[in-house]
Amino acid sequence: METLVREKGVNSFQMFMTYKDLYMLRDSELYQVFRACRDFGAIARVHAENGELVAEVGTGGRGEALDLGITGPEGIEISRPEELEAEATHRVITIANRTHCPVYLVNVSSMSAGDVIAAAKMQGKVVYAETTTAHATLTGLHY
């Protein structure tokens, strides 16, 4: 990471809390990467989801969506419940705050996660977030 920042001009690193057994970082790994980002002056970018539970209830594991025969995009509401994103968002902000690392949350898709972010910002925590047009305008009713 240090070489990428110092010699190649990289200023941020993307992390995922989902896609278990592929990209998912656990809390202790996020803690280590956030400390490195802080030390090197890079921004930690995180896709916040509860990867363990998404794997259980979603299409990544033998969960609720598959039990209902749902394998397409309409399964997002079932496989990624709003409360799981809010919980993971709170967890990311807590870990970032403990490491004194600014955090940038990507693809925020729920009002609950937005509320967590707004509350953290009001408390003075250094957190930024983005959503997508689809997340801001569509609901599961559009499938």
Summary of the structure (lengths in Angstrom):
residues: 143
radius of gyration: 15.9
end to end distance: 40.3
largest distance: 50.2
contacts: 424
relative contact order: 0.14
helix: 54%
strand: 12%
